[in-house]
């Protein structure tokens, strides 16, 4: 979707690609799966490293890691890609646990992934903090009963947040 405005494409950040294609473009399940296959051809070669770290993020992660905090990569992105991305940016050593989806998996609900991280990591909910940059991160944390902090570099742009509905 190279001719789409950036704001329209931002809606794809957070939910699964299948859900996004069906919701935002009215695709059938079959057509959404076809679109995902085209995306997956493009992404590893041209799109995977088209990303950036928020300013100060690496230093923050290093400091938390050195202070004994257990950092968890939690993403709705397929883990196959996510682990390559964090390695590319030199962040792999800071993570205690990596949670994401499998390439064929369609389940990208953040609360489901958070429950998986809590179980796999042996965490108590009261000891967890979700630092998220999408409404799906913050809502997922709320749904599973853990505290969250919003990285507003992306979140502030959404109407849902400007109306304050997410931060009650």
Secondary structure by P-SEA (a helix, b strand, c coil): ccccccccccccccccaaaaaaacccccaaaaaaaaaaaaaccccccccccccccaaaaaaaaaaaabbbbbbcccccaaaaaaaaaaacccccccbbbbbccccccccaaaaaaaaaaaacccccccccccccaaaaaaaaaabbbbbbcccccccccccccccccc
